[in-house]
Amino acid sequence: MPSQSDQRFTFDLVGSEAPLDADVERYLALISGNLWLLHSDEARVLLNDLTESPQARLRKLEALARGKESSND
């Protein structure tokens, strides 16, 4: 069984209704501005929740990042 640190993020954009490039662009911009998300267990759970659409998962990830920014202010 892989350890928690061996887990990788997944972001399934197949079948999304929004243009693929726009979602990828938003995701990359979010991660590049919030590198801590790469190590966040909460972010990992949000990204791997396959009951949500890719766009919904991205919106939740953006909300998580905004929440962290506002708590640091």
C-alpha positions as CSV (number, residue, x, y, z in Angstrom):
1,M,0.0,0.0,0.0
2,P,1.5,3.4,-1.0
3,S,2.2,5.9,1.8
4,Q,0.3,9.1,1.9
5,S,3.3,11.0,0.5
6,D,3.2,8.7,-2.5
7,Q,-0.3,9.8,-3.5
8,R,-0.5,12.0,-6.6
9,F,-3.0,14.6,-7.5
10,T,-5.4,13.7,-10.3
11,F,-7.5,16.2,-12.2
12,D,-9.8,14.5,-14.7
13,L,-10.9,16.9,-17.3
14,V,-12.3,14.3,-19.7
15,G,-15.9,15.0,-20.5
16,S,-15.9,18.5,-19.1
17,E,-18.3,21.0,-20.7
18,A,-16.0,24.0,-20.4
19,P,-13.1,24.3,-22.8
20,L,-10.2,22.1,-21.7
21,D,-7.6,24.9,-22.1
22,A,-9.5,27.3,-19.9
23,D,-9.8,24.8,-17.0
24,V,-6.1,23.8,-17.3
25,E,-5.1,27.4,-17.4
26,R,-7.1,28.2,-14.2
27,Y,-5.7,25.1,-12.5
28,L,-2.1,25.9,-13.4
29,A,-2.4,29.6,-12.4
30,L,-4.0,28.5,-9.1
31,I,-1.2,26.0,-8.3
32,S,1.6,28.3,-9.4
33,G,0.4,31.0,-7.1
34,N,-0.4,28.6,-4.2
35,L,2.3,26.0,-4.1
36,W,1.2,24.9,-0.7
37,L,-1.8,23.2,-2.4
38,L,0.6,20.5,-3.7
39,H,1.2,19.4,-0.1
40,S,-2.3,19.9,1.2
41,D,-4.4,16.9,2.3
42,E,-7.5,18.9,2.0
43,A,-6.7,19.9,-1.6
44,R,-5.9,16.3,-2.5
45,V,-9.4,15.2,-1.2
46,L,-11.1,18.0,-3.2
47,L,-9.3,17.0,-6.4
48,N,-9.9,13.3,-6.0
49,D,-13.6,13.7,-5.3
50,L,-15.0,12.0,-8.5
51,T,-18.6,12.7,-7.4
52,E,-18.0,16.4,-8.4
53,S,-17.5,17.7,-11.9
54,P,-13.9,18.8,-12.7
55,Q,-15.1,22.4,-12.8
56,A,-16.7,22.1,-9.3
57,R,-13.5,20.6,-7.9
58,L,-11.6,23.5,-9.4
59,R,-14.0,26.0,-7.8
60,K,-13.7,24.3,-4.5
61,L,-9.9,24.3,-4.7
62,E,-10.0,28.1,-5.6
63,A,-12.2,28.6,-2.6
64,L,-9.8,26.7,-0.4
65,A,-6.9,28.9,-1.6
66,R,-9.0,32.1,-1.1
67,G,-9.8,31.0,2.5
68,K,-6.2,30.4,3.3
69,E,-5.3,33.8,1.9
70,S,-8.0,35.6,3.9
71,S,-7.0,33.8,7.1
72,N,-3.4,35.0,6.6
73,D,-4.5,38.7,6.3
